Amino acid sequence: MRPEGAYRSRRERAGCGCTGRTSWRRRRRASFSSSWASCGTRCRGSWRSPPSWPSSSPTAAAARPDWQDFVGIVSLLIINSTISYIEEANAGDAAAALMAGLAPKTKLLRDGRWEEQEAAILVPGDIISIKLGDIIPADARLLEGDPLKIDQSALTGESLPVNKHPGQEVFSGSTVKQGEIEAVVIATGVRTFFGKAAHLVDSTNNVGHFQQVLTAIGNFCIISIGAGMAVEVLVMYPIQNRAYRDGIDNLLVLLIGGIPIAMPTGAITKRMTAIEEMAGMDVLCSDKTGTLTLNKLTVDKTLIEVCSKGVDKDMVLLYAARASRVENQDAIDTCIVNMLDDPKEARAGIQEGEQGRAEQIIELCNMAADAEKKVHALIDSYADRGLRSLGVSYQQVPEKSKDSGGDPWQFIGLLPLFDPPRHDSAETIRRALHLGVNVKMITGDQLAIAKETGRRLGMGTNMYPSTTLLGDKNSQVNGLPIDELIERADGFAGVFPEHKYEIVKRLQEMSHICGMTGDGVNDAPALKKADIGIAVDDATDAARSASDIVLTEPGLSVIVSAVLTSRAIFQRMKNYTIYAVSITIRIVLGFLLIAIIWKFDFAPFMVLIIAILNDGTIMTISKDRVKPSPTPDCWKLNEIFLTGVVLGTYMALVTVLFFYLAHDTNFFTDVFGVTSIRESERELMAALYLQVSIISQALIFVTRSRSWSFVERPGFLLLFAFFAAQMVATAIAVYARWDFCRIQGIGWRWGGAVWQFSVVTYLPLDVLKFIIRYALTGGKAGDSAQKKASSPPPTSQP
């Protein structure tokens, strides 16, 4: 039984006859009591007096449940919950990956005897034995013995093993490359150099800019819906004395239609947010070793210095190769031998050669003072450019008498060694700068090496040592505050994990959206802290787990493509957020006014169909054609909210106008020649449903375009999804006869009239969009045609 404001009483539908042929409009205008009093006691179950909200509750409780609404809403909740659960279950744990990298076993001196134990039981003061191939289980200080060669590239980024002498510290996680010695443990767990990196990663939990935007938009939608529901409750119950069940139906309409179901939240954005963040990235901090460079020593043949007559550069290289090992090679041996066209030449001939540190080779040769001074000057010039010097000398010996004494050693040349840049790094940096992304090198190598690499890559040599980062924000270096120095610098050298973390943190505090690339354990804290953490190809497990994006190809060239792709995604997400805000305003305001002014109760199930069809179409935005911005993007909430509110308000008023024309006038009968549906609640429901569905989905073409929506061609999938959804909506409006949601088909003539009305009222949406943009920018960025020449080409997902 329907209360006051219902268009047809159940008694009339049941053939009661007590109302005679009283017109529906007259019955609606009559008071509640007089309408039902005319029935007297002839009709069983009639209401005896005008009910208030509380007194109508028993009647509402006795009403048949709307199973269709219940099943539809619960199905949407189950689908969304399932997707969120699956995504969250796949989340990785960076700290666990870091700690898993610790050495599981170690040789330990306990109770006067050596035994192999779990590394986890070590405490400061324990004596351990380390040898070739061991992973050092804890920070330790070397005891008496021969020096070790330690590979700590995964910790500090240094490309070559370093020599460690008795009394010096070695770090957990580094690898012994040569030697054997005992050491005393000085730090374990999170107190180690390695553990500090793990702690920084574990304690970092950033909320991305995109998540903040989604939160703001979600809050806006919820507040708008809440305000609309509050107005409905205050008007329908105390003022209009509407039935409890009718009020609930109207509140459901606002809830189902107003909340943007397709809006990504929770675990989905947690893993995808870095893609959208990359669109706004304006600073990219890159590790040098293994990222910008190959992490493989080579000889720059153009810089080889010849120091003996009758010898050329190729001969200096050949003699250096003959002095190298071809088995059991270290990094230098591999570099020299591989420079030969035929590595077999390294064992041809009868000369005896020596290669090694230039100073040691000079001592081996009896050189004149002037020649020695000249060589030292060359060594210094190499060092200033960050190049390591390798001296080469040879000695002529009698044929087949290798062990006999030979002629004096002759110093023949110097080889410059360096870690070469990747072949695509320079081009990648150039393209990044063209896209408005400033690239900074952050490396554990020496300052001179960093500057030389920066010079070769064309990224500048304005670099500083890590010691400049130790001051507070008010400290100054070279007359510049620390923050400004970090912002202007091309890079930093000699940095440790906490330095990289601090650089990224300070850049973020200066409102930069910061990306970080890396491959080692030492990069993990900064990768986790950065807005976009990028693990390059062959990165350690710790770096991969701490990062947001893992590259599967070597080098950084793929990052430029990723930036353009992310900017295309940003445009799609921006289009959607404006659309979501507009639809929320449009649903809340439109149905609120219709429910209050005309007391018309729109069926919640029909709003559910609109939501499902809309979201199905919106999903195809990911395949839409868009133009990536040539500069970093940023979220402008004032633009999103203003555009959404204006467009949503306009569409709501259009829907109210449509209902007024169909309900209170003969406009459609006079203009389109259709039969009047003023007397039929069910046909009004169908017509209103179709109008709301058409203009709601068509709005996406307005929000996705910078110019006229009918000029910028959308993606095929989006266009197909729109027409498919609207054919379904039109078929429902034309043919449906569903008693549970009070809808009856209006026929094709009325369907065509609704389409024509929707097309005409759609056109002003573009004009409103231009007006809003002009108001926000003052006309400086309103014409997309001005940027057409400089904009990247449209991109679409295959």
C-alpha positions in Angstrom: 0.0 0.0 0.0 1.5 3.3 -1.0 1.2 6.5 1.1 0.4 10.0 0.0 2.1 11.0 -3.2 1.8 7.5 -4.8 0.5 7.7 -8.3 -1.8 4.7 -8.2 -3.1 3.0 -5.1 -2.9 -0.7 -4.8 -6.7 -0.8 -4.3 -7.2 0.8 -7.7 -4.8 -1.7 -9.3 -6.7 -4.5 -7.5 -9.9 -3.3 -9.1 -11.4 -1.8 -5.9 -13.5 0.7 -7.7 -14.0 2.9 -4.7 -12.2 5.8 -6.3 -14.3 5.7 -9.4 -12.7 7.6 -12.3 -11.2 10.3 -10.2 -8.1 11.4 -12.2 -4.7 10.5 -10.9 -3.6 14.2 -10.8 -6.7 15.2 -8.7 -6.1 12.3 -6.3 -2.4 13.4 -5.9 -3.5 16.9 -5.1 -6.1 15.8 -2.5 -5.1 15.5 1.1 -4.1 12.1 2.4 -7.1 11.8 4.7 -9.8 12.9 2.3 -8.5 10.5 -0.4 -8.8 7.5 1.8 -11.8 8.7 3.8 -14.0 8.5 0.6 -13.4 4.7 0.7 -15.1 4.5 4.2 -15.0 0.9 5.5 -15.8 -0.8 2.2 -12.1 -1.6 1.5 -10.4 -3.9 4.0 -7.0 -2.8 5.1 -7.4 0.9 4.5 -5.4 3.4 6.6 -7.5 5.1 9.2 -5.6 8.3 9.5 -2.7 10.2 8.0 0.4 8.3 9.2 3.5 10.0 10.5 6.9 8.5 9.9 7.1 6.4 13.1 3.5 5.1 12.8 4.1 3.9 9.2 7.0 1.6 10.3 4.8 -1.5 10.9 3.3 -1.2 7.5 6.7 -0.8 5.9 8.0 -3.8 7.8 5.1 -5.9 6.4 5.9 -5.0 2.8 7.4 -7.6 0.5 11.2 -7.3 0.4 12.9 -6.0 -2.8 15.0 -9.0 -3.5 16.2 -7.6 -6.8 17.7 -4.6 -5.2 19.2 -6.7 -2.5 20.9 -9.2 -4.8 22.2 -6.5 -7.1 23.8 -4.5 -4.3 25.3 -7.5 -2.6 26.7 -8.8 -5.9 28.5 -5.5 -6.4 29.9 -5.6 -2.9 31.1 -9.2 -3.3 32.9 -8.4 -6.6 34.6 -5.3 -5.2 35.6 -7.1 -2.0 37.0 -10.1 -3.9 39.1 -7.9 -6.2 40.5 -6.0 -3.2 41.3 -9.2 -1.3 43.2 -10.7 -4.3 45.3 -7.5 -4.8 46.1 -7.2 -1.2 47.2 -10.8 -0.9 49.7 -10.2 -3.7 51.4 -7.3 -1.9 55.2 -7.9 -1.2 57.2 -7.3 1.9 60.4 -5.3 1.2 61.8 -5.6 4.7 61.5 -9.4 4.6 63.4 -9.6 1.3 66.2 -7.5 2.8 66.6 -9.6 5.9 66.5 -12.8 3.8 69.6 -11.6 2.1 71.7 -12.0 5.2 74.2 -14.9 5.3 72.5 -17.9 6.9 75.7 -19.7 8.2 79.0 -18.5 9.6 82.2 -20.0 11.1 82.2 -19.0 14.8 84.7 -19.4 17.6 82.8 -20.4 20.8 84.1 -22.1 23.9 87.6 -22.4 22.4 86.6 -24.3 19.3 85.4 -23.4 15.8 81.9 -24.4 14.7 79.4 -23.5 12.0 76.4 -21.7 13.3 73.4 -19.7 12.2 74.4 -16.1 11.6 71.3 -15.1 13.6 72.9 -16.1 16.9 75.9 -13.7 16.5 76.4 -11.0 19.1 79.0 -8.2 19.4 82.3 -9.6 20.6 82.1 -12.9 18.8 85.1 -14.0 16.7 84.3 -15.2 13.2 86.4 -16.5 10.3 85.8 -15.2 6.8 87.4 -16.4 3.6 87.0 -16.3 -0.2 83.4 -16.6 -1.3 81.9 -15.9 2.1 79.0 -13.4 2.6 80.0 -11.4 5.7 77.3 -12.1 8.4 77.6 -9.0 10.5 79.6 -5.8 10.7 83.0 -6.7 12.0 86.6 -5.4 12.5 89.4 -7.3 11.0 92.0 -8.9 13.3 95.6 -9.7 12.4 96.3 -11.2 9.0 96.7 -10.4 5.3 94.5 -7.8 3.6 91.1 -8.9 2.1 89.5 -7.9 -1.1 85.8 -7.2 -0.4 83.0 -6.7 -3.0 80.5 -4.3 -1.4 78.9 -3.0 -4.6 75.5 -4.1 -3.5 75.9 -1.9 -0.4 77.7 1.2 -1.6 77.5 1.0 -5.4 81.3 0.9 -5.8 82.1 -0.9 -9.0 85.4 -2.5 -7.9 86.3 -4.6 -4.9 88.0 -2.7 -2.1 91.0 -3.6 -0.1 90.4 -4.0 3.7 93.4 -4.1 6.1 93.5 -5.4 9.7 91.8 -3.0 12.0 89.3 -1.8 9.3 85.6 -2.5 9.3 83.8 -4.8 6.9 80.0 -4.7 6.4 77.3 -7.3 6.6 76.1 -8.4 3.2 79.4 -7.8 1.4 81.3 -10.7 -0.3 84.9 -11.8 0.2 86.7 -11.8 -3.2 90.2 -12.6 -2.0 92.0 -13.7 1.2 91.1 -15.2 4.6 91.2 -13.6 8.0 89.5 -13.6 11.4 87.3 -10.7 12.6 85.5 -9.6 15.7 81.7 -8.8 15.4 80.9 -5.2 16.3 77.2 -4.9 15.2 74.4 -7.2 14.3 70.8 -7.0 13.1 69.3 -3.6 12.6 72.4 -1.9 14.0 74.5 -3.1 11.0 75.1 -1.0 7.9 72.9 -3.5 6.1 70.3 -3.4 8.9 69.9 0.3 8.7 68.8 0.0 5.1 66.3 -2.7 6.1 65.0 -0.4 8.9 64.6 2.5 6.6 62.6 0.4 4.2 60.4 -1.1 6.9 59.6 2.2 8.5 58.7 3.9 5.2 55.0 4.0 4.4 54.2 6.7 1.9 50.7 7.8 0.8 50.9 8.7 -2.8 49.6 11.9 -4.3 47.1 9.9 -6.4 45.7 8.2 -3.3 45.3 11.6 -1.6 43.4 12.8 -4.6 41.1 9.8 -4.6 40.6 10.2 -0.9 39.6 13.9 -1.4 37.3 13.0 -4.2 35.7 10.2 -2.3 35.2 12.4 0.7 33.6 15.0 -1.5 31.2 12.5 -3.0 30.3 11.0 0.4 29.7 14.5 1.8 27.5 15.5 -1.2 25.5 12.3 -0.8 25.2 12.7 2.9 23.9 16.3 2.5 21.4 15.2 -0.1 20.1 12.4 2.1 19.8 14.7 5.1 17.7 17.1 3.1 15.5 14.3 1.9 15.0 13.0 5.4 14.2 16.4 6.8 11.7 17.2 4.0 10.0 13.9 3.3 9.3 12.8 6.9 8.5 15.8 9.2 7.2 18.1 6.4 5.6 15.8 3.7 4.7 12.9 6.1 6.0 10.4 3.5 6.0 6.7 4.3 9.1 5.1 5.9 9.6 2.7 2.9 9.4 5.4 0.3 12.0 7.4 2.1 14.3 4.4 2.2 13.9 3.9 -1.5 14.8 7.5 -2.3 17.9 7.3 0.0 19.0 4.1 -1.8 18.7 6.0 -5.1 21.2 8.6 -3.9 23.6 6.0 -2.4 23.6 3.7 -5.4 23.8 6.4 -8.1 26.0 8.8 -6.3 28.9 6.7 -5.1 31.5 6.1 -8.0 31.7 2.3 -7.8 34.5 2.1 -10.4 36.7 4.4 -8.3 39.9 2.4 -7.4 40.6 2.3 -3.7 42.6 0.2 -1.2 45.0 -2.4 -2.4 44.3 -1.6 -6.1 45.6 1.9 -5.9 48.3 0.8 -3.5 50.0 -1.1 -6.2 49.0 1.0 -9.2 49.5 4.5 -7.8 53.2 4.7 -8.9 52.1 4.6 -12.5 49.9 7.7 -12.0 52.6 9.3 -9.8 55.1 9.0 -12.6 53.0 11.4 -14.7 53.8 14.2 -12.3 57.5 13.2 -11.7 59.7 16.2 -12.1 62.9 14.8 -10.5 64.5 11.4 -11.2 67.3 10.4 -8.8 69.4 7.7 -10.4 72.1 5.4 -9.0 75.2 5.4 -11.2 76.7 1.9 -11.0 74.7 -0.6 -13.0 72.0 1.9 -13.8 73.5 4.8 -15.8 76.7 2.7 -16.4 77.4 -0.9 -17.2 79.1 -1.8 -13.9 81.8 -3.3 -16.1 85.3 -1.7 -16.4 86.6 -0.8 -19.9 89.5 1.0 -21.4 89.0 4.3 -23.3 91.3 3.7 -26.2 91.1 7.4 -27.2 92.8 8.4 -23.9 95.6 5.8 -23.9 98.9 7.5 -23.4 102.0 6.1 -25.1 105.3 6.7 -23.2 107.8 4.9 -25.4 109.0 5.3 -29.0 108.1 2.7 -31.5 105.0 1.7 -29.6 101.4 2.6 -30.5 98.1 2.4 -28.5 97.2 -1.0 -29.8 100.6 -2.4 -28.7 100.2 -0.9 -25.2 96.9 -2.7 -25.0 98.3 -5.9 -26.3 101.1 -6.0 -23.8 98.7 -5.2 -21.0 96.6 -8.2 -22.1 99.7 -10.5 -22.1 100.3 -9.4 -18.5 96.8 -10.4 -17.5 95.4 -13.7 -16.4 93.1 -15.6 -18.8 91.8 -17.9 -16.0 90.6 -16.9 -12.6 90.3 -13.3 -13.8 89.5 -10.3 -11.8 87.5 -7.3 -13.2 90.7 -5.6 -14.6 92.0 -8.8 -16.3 88.6 -9.4 -17.9 88.4 -5.8 -19.1 91.9 -5.8 -20.7 91.7 -9.2 -22.4 88.2 -8.4 -23.8 89.6 -5.3 -25.5 91.6 -7.5 -27.9 90.0 -8.5 -31.2 91.2 -12.1 -30.5 91.7 -12.9 -26.8 94.2 -15.7 -27.8 96.7 -12.9 -28.6 97.1 -12.5 -24.9 99.3 -15.6 -24.8 101.3 -15.0 -28.0 104.9 -13.9 -28.1 107.9 -14.3 -25.8 108.0 -11.0 -24.0 107.4 -10.7 -20.3 104.9 -8.0 -19.4 103.6 -6.3 -16.3 100.5 -4.3 -15.7 99.2 -2.9 -12.4 99.0 0.3 -10.4 100.9 3.0 -12.3 103.0 3.9 -9.3 104.2 0.3 -8.8 105.0 -0.1 -12.4 107.0 3.2 -12.4 109.1 1.8 -9.5 109.8 -1.4 -11.5 111.3 0.7 -14.4 114.3 2.8 -14.4 112.8 6.0 -15.8 114.4 9.4 -16.2 113.3 12.0 -13.8 111.6 14.1 -16.6 109.8 11.1 -18.0 108.6 10.0 -14.5 107.4 13.5 -13.8 105.4 13.5 -17.1 103.8 10.2 -16.2 102.8 11.4 -12.7 101.2 14.5 -14.3 99.2 12.1 -16.6 98.1 10.0 -13.6 96.9 13.2 -11.9 95.0 14.3 -14.9 93.3 10.9 -15.1 92.4 11.1 -11.4 90.9 14.6 -11.8 88.5 13.1 -14.4 87.7 10.1 -12.2 89.7 7.6 -14.3 91.8 4.9 -12.8 95.4 4.6 -14.2 96.9 1.3 -15.2 100.6 1.3 -16.0 102.1 -1.1 -18.6 105.7 -2.1 -19.0 107.5 -5.0 -20.8 110.8 -6.8 -20.8 112.5 -8.6 -23.6 113.8 -12.0 -22.7 115.9 -14.6 -24.7 113.8 -16.9 -26.8 112.7 -20.1 -24.9 114.4 -18.9 -21.8 111.5 -17.2 -19.9 113.0 -17.7 -16.5 116.3 -16.2 -17.3 117.2 -12.6 -16.7 116.0 -10.3 -19.5 116.5 -6.7 -20.6 115.6 -3.8 -18.4 111.8 -3.1 -17.9 110.5 -0.4 -20.2 107.5 1.8 -19.3 105.4 2.0 -22.5 102.1 3.6 -21.5 99.1 4.3 -19.3 95.6 2.8 -19.7 92.6 4.8 -18.3 90.0 2.5 -16.8 86.4 3.6 -16.2 82.9 2.2 -15.9 81.3 3.2 -19.2 77.8 4.6 -19.5 75.2 2.5 -21.1 74.8 3.2 -24.8 71.3 4.6 -24.3 71.8 6.5 -21.0 72.7 9.9 -22.6 69.7 9.8 -25.0 67.5 8.8 -22.1 68.6 11.7 -20.0 68.2 14.1 -22.9 64.6 12.9 -23.6 63.8 13.1 -19.8 65.0 16.7 -19.7 62.8 17.4 -22.8 59.8 16.0 -20.9 60.5 18.3 -17.9 62.2 15.7 -15.7 65.4 16.7 -14.0 67.8 13.8 -13.6 70.2 13.7 -10.6 73.0 11.1 -10.2 73.4 9.7 -6.7 76.4 7.3 -6.3 78.7 5.8 -3.8 81.7 6.3 -6.0 84.2 9.2 -5.7 83.3 12.7 -6.7 85.7 12.8 -9.6 84.2 9.6 -11.1 80.7 11.0 -10.7 81.7 14.2 -12.5 83.3 12.3 -15.4 80.2 10.1 -15.8 78.0 13.2 -15.7 80.2 14.9 -18.3 80.0 11.9 -20.6 76.2 11.7 -20.2 75.6 15.4 -20.8 73.8 15.8 -17.5 76.2 18.4 -16.0 79.0 18.3 -13.5 77.5 20.4 -10.7 78.0 17.6 -8.1 78.8 17.6 -4.4 80.2 15.1 -1.9 77.8 13.5 0.6 79.3 15.5 3.4 77.4 18.5 2.3 74.1 16.7 3.2 75.0 16.4 6.9 73.9 19.9 7.9 70.4 21.0 8.8 68.0 22.9 6.5 69.5 26.3 7.6 73.1 25.3 6.8 74.8 26.7 3.8 77.3 25.3 1.3 78.9 27.6 -1.2 76.5 30.3 -0.1 73.4 28.2 -0.8 71.1 26.6 1.8 71.2 22.8 1.8 67.7 22.4 0.3 68.4 24.8 -2.5 71.8 23.1 -3.2 70.0 19.7 -3.4 67.5 21.1 -5.8 70.1 22.6 -8.1 72.7 19.9 -7.9 73.3 17.5 -10.8 74.3 14.7 -8.4 76.0 13.6 -5.2 79.0 11.3 -4.7 80.2 9.1 -1.9 76.7 8.6 -0.5 75.4 6.0 1.9 71.8 4.5 2.1 70.7 7.1 4.6 72.0 9.9 2.4 70.0 8.7 -0.6 67.0 8.4 1.7 67.6 12.0 3.0 67.9 13.4 -0.6 64.6 11.9 -1.7 62.9 13.1 1.5 64.1 16.7 1.2 63.1 16.8 -2.5 59.6 15.6 -1.5 59.5 18.3 1.3 60.1 20.9 -1.4 56.9 19.7 -3.2 58.8 17.7 -5.9 57.4 14.4 -7.1 60.5 12.3 -6.9 61.5 9.1 -8.7 64.4 6.9 -7.8 66.1 4.2 -9.8 68.5 1.6 -8.4 69.6 -2.0 -8.4 71.4 -2.7 -5.0 70.6 -3.1 -1.4 71.9 0.4 -0.8 69.2 1.8 -3.0 66.3 0.0 -1.2 65.5 2.7 1.4 65.4 5.5 -1.2 63.4 3.3 -3.6 60.8 2.8 -0.9 60.7 6.4 0.2 60.4 7.8 -3.4 57.1 8.5 -5.0 58.1 6.2 -7.8 60.7 3.5 -6.9 62.1 1.9 -10.1 64.3 -1.3 -9.9 66.4 -1.7 -13.0 67.1 -5.0 -14.8 69.2 -7.4 -12.7 68.4 -5.6 -9.5 68.7 -7.4 -6.2 65.7 -8.9 -4.5 65.7 -6.2 -1.9 65.6 -3.5 -4.5 62.8 -5.2 -6.4 60.7 -5.6 -3.3 61.2 -2.0 -2.2 60.4 -0.6 -5.6 57.0 0.2 -7.3 58.1 -0.7 -10.8 60.6 -3.4 -11.9 62.2 -2.9 -15.4 62.7 -6.1 -17.4 65.2 -4.6 -19.9 68.6 -3.1 -19.1 69.1 0.7 -19.0 66.8 3.6 -18.5 65.4 4.1 -22.0 62.2 2.3 -21.1 61.6 4.9 -18.3 60.9 7.6 -21.0 58.2 5.3 -22.5 56.8 4.7 -19.0 56.6 8.5 -18.4 54.6 9.0 -21.6 52.4 6.0 -20.8 51.8 7.3 -17.2 50.9 10.7 -18.5 48.4 9.1 -20.8 47.0 7.2 -17.8 46.9 10.4 -15.8 44.8 12.1 -18.4 42.4 9.1 -18.3 42.2 9.2 -14.5 41.7 13.0 -14.6 38.9 12.5 -17.1 37.3 9.9 -14.8 37.6 11.9 -11.6 35.8 14.9 -13.2 33.2 12.5 -14.5 32.7 10.9 -11.1 32.2 14.2 -9.3 29.8 15.3 -12.0 27.7 12.2 -11.8 27.5 12.4 -8.0 26.2 15.9 -8.1 23.9 15.1 -11.0 22.3 12.1 -9.3 22.0 13.6 -5.8 20.6 17.0 -6.9 18.4 15.7 -9.8 16.7 12.9 -7.9 16.5 15.0 -4.7 14.6 17.8 -6.5 12.2 15.3 -8.3 11.5 13.4 -5.0 10.8 16.5 -3.0 9.0 18.7 -5.6 6.8 16.0 -7.3 7.0 13.2 -4.6 8.1 10.9 -7.4 9.9 7.8 -6.1 12.4 6.6 -8.6 13.1 2.8 -8.4 16.4 1.9 -6.8 16.8 -1.1 -9.1 16.8 1.2 -12.2 19.5 3.3 -10.6 21.4 0.1 -10.1 21.2 -0.7 -13.8 22.4 2.8 -14.7 25.4 2.4 -12.3 26.3 -1.0 -13.8 26.0 0.2 -17.4 27.9 3.4 -16.6 30.7 1.5 -14.9 31.0 -1.0 -17.7 31.5 1.8 -20.1 33.9 3.7 -17.8 36.1 0.7 -17.5 37.0 1.1 -21.2 38.7 4.5 -20.5 41.9 2.5 -20.0 41.9 1.9 -23.7 40.9 5.4 -24.8 43.0 7.7 -27.0 44.6 10.6 -25.1 47.4 13.1 -25.6 50.1 12.9 -23.0 51.2 16.2 -21.6 54.7 17.5 -22.7 55.4 18.6 -19.1 54.8 16.9 -15.7 51.2 16.7 -14.7 49.7 17.6 -11.3 46.4 17.2 -9.7 44.3 20.4 -9.5 41.5 19.7 -7.2 39.9 23.1 -7.6 39.6 22.4 -11.4 38.2 18.9 -10.8 35.6 20.0 -8.2 34.5 23.2 -10.0 34.1 21.4 -13.3 32.3 18.5 -11.7 29.9 20.7 -9.7 29.0 22.9 -12.7 28.6 20.1 -15.2 26.7 17.9 -12.6 24.4 20.8 -11.6 23.6 21.5 -15.3 22.7 17.9 -16.0 20.6 17.7 -12.8 18.6 20.8 -13.9 18.2 19.3 -17.4 16.7 16.1 -15.8 14.4 18.2 -13.7 13.3 20.2 -16.8 12.7 16.9 -18.7 10.5 15.6 -15.9 8.6 18.8 -15.6 7.9 18.9 -19.4 6.8 15.2 -19.4 4.8 15.4 -16.2 3.2 18.8 -16.1 3.0 19.9 -19.8 2.2 18.6 -23.2 5.6 19.7 -24.6 6.6 16.3 -26.0 3.1 15.7 -27.4 3.1 19.0 -29.2 6.7 18.9 -30.5 7.3 15.2 -31.2 3.7 14.0 -31.7 3.9 11.3 -29.0 1.1 10.3 -26.7 1.0 11.9 -23.2 2.4 9.9 -20.3 1.5 12.4 -17.7 -1.0 10.0 -16.1 1.3 7.0 -16.0 3.9 6.6 -13.3 5.4 3.5 -15.0 5.9 5.2 -18.3 7.3 8.3 -16.6 9.8 5.9 -14.8 10.9 4.5 -18.2 11.3 7.9 -19.9 13.2 9.4 -16.9 15.5 6.3 -16.7 16.4 6.6 -20.4 17.1 10.3 -20.2 19.3 9.9 -17.1 21.2 7.0 -18.7 22.0 8.7 -22.0 23.2 12.1 -20.7 25.1 10.5 -17.8 27.2 8.2 -20.1 27.6 10.9 -22.8 29.3 13.1 -20.2 32.5 11.1 -20.5 33.0 12.4 -24.0 33.0 15.9 -22.6 35.4 15.3 -19.8 37.9 13.3 -21.9 38.4 16.1 -24.5 40.2 19.4 -24.4 38.3 20.9 -27.4 34.8 20.1 -28.7 33.9 16.6 -27.7 32.7 15.7 -31.2 36.0 16.7 -32.8 38.4 14.6 -30.7 37.8 11.0 -31.7 37.5 8.6 -28.8 38.9 5.1 -28.7 36.9 2.5 -30.6 36.3 0.4 -27.4 34.9 3.4 -25.5 32.6 4.4 -28.4 31.4 0.8 -28.8 30.8 0.4 -25.1 28.8 3.6 -25.0 26.5 2.6 -27.8 26.1 -1.0 -26.6 25.1 0.2 -23.1 22.7 2.8 -24.5 21.1 0.2 -26.8 20.5 -1.9 -23.8 19.1 1.1 -21.9 16.9 2.1 -24.8 15.6 -1.5 -25.1 14.7 -1.5 -21.4 12.9 1.8 -21.7 11.0 0.8 -24.8 10.0 -2.8 -24.0 10.4 -3.5 -20.2 7.3 -4.2 -18.1 8.7 -4.9 -14.6 6.2 -4.7 -11.8 8.8 -4.9 -9.1 10.3 -1.6 -10.1 7.2 0.0 -11.5 8.3 0.5 -15.1 6.5 0.0 -18.4 7.8 0.4 -21.9 7.2 3.8 -23.7 7.6 2.6 -27.3 10.1 3.6 -30.0 8.5 7.0 -30.7 9.0 8.1 -27.1 12.4 6.6 -27.1 13.4 8.7 -30.1 12.0 11.8 -28.5 14.1 11.2 -25.4 17.2 10.7 -27.6 16.6 14.0 -29.4 16.0 15.9 -26.2 19.3 14.4 -24.8 21.3 15.3 -27.9 20.1 19.0 -27.8 20.8 19.4 -24.1 24.2 17.6 -24.4 25.7 20.4 -26.6 25.9 23.1 -24.0 28.2 20.8 -21.9 31.2 21.7 -24.1 30.5 25.4 -23.8 30.3 25.1 -20.0 33.6 23.2 -20.0 35.3 26.1 -22.0 33.9 28.7 -19.7 35.2 26.9 -16.6 38.7 26.5 -18.1 38.8 30.2 -19.1 37.7 31.2 -15.6 40.5 29.0 -14.0 43.3 30.0 -16.4 42.3 33.4 -17.6 42.4 32.2 -21.1 46.1 31.4 -21.1 45.7 27.7 -21.5 42.3 27.3 -22.9 42.9 26.5 -26.5 44.3 23.0 -27.0 45.1 23.8 -30.6 47.9 26.1 -29.5 49.6 23.1 -27.9 48.9 20.7 -30.7 52.3 21.1 -32.4 54.3 20.4 -29.3 52.1 17.7 -27.8 53.1 14.1 -28.1 51.0 12.0 -30.4 47.9 10.3 -29.0 48.4 7.0 -27.3 46.1 4.1 -26.7 46.3 0.7 -25.2 46.4 -2.1 -27.8 
